[in-house]
């Protein structure tokens, strides 16, 4: 018996919604880079420090990490048949994703608080 939250429609919907948000945010970032041109570190820090941009960037990072977790988790579940090896790989992957999220959040907060 498996958890109903780990397979089926829910992860599929999360992947589609997060992919749509990621795509829209990347388009937004490209338009900001083309129109406002915050290519210098000071301008970029000022842009990121604005509350809406900080929130959007945090949601973007969350969407990427969640999207990556579901995609790679499904691949591991499909192609790593040994339960112990699967658990080990999923644990390492979870650590990498959580660490990446914390690192990104720290970087974002350092710019936003500055």
C-alpha positions, 0 to 999 in steps of 0.5 A: 500500500502506498501513500495517495499523495505520492502518485497519480493526479496530484504530483502530475498537477503540481508538475504542470502548475509549477512548470507554468509558473516557472515559464511565466516567471522566466518570461518576466525575468527576461522582460525585466532584463531587457527593459530595466537592464539591472545588470550591475550588482547594485541595480540587481540587488535593489531590484531583488530587494523590492518586496514583490520581487523578493516574494516572486523570486522565493516562489520561483525557487520553491517551484523549481525545487518542488518540480525537480523533486517530483520529477527526479523522485519519479525517475528514481522510483521507476529505475532503482528497484532495490528498496535500500538503494532507492531510500538512500538515493531519495535521502541524498536527493532530499538533502540536496534539494533542502540544502539548495532551498535554504541556500537560496533563501539565505541569499535572497534574505541577505539581499532583501534585508541589506 
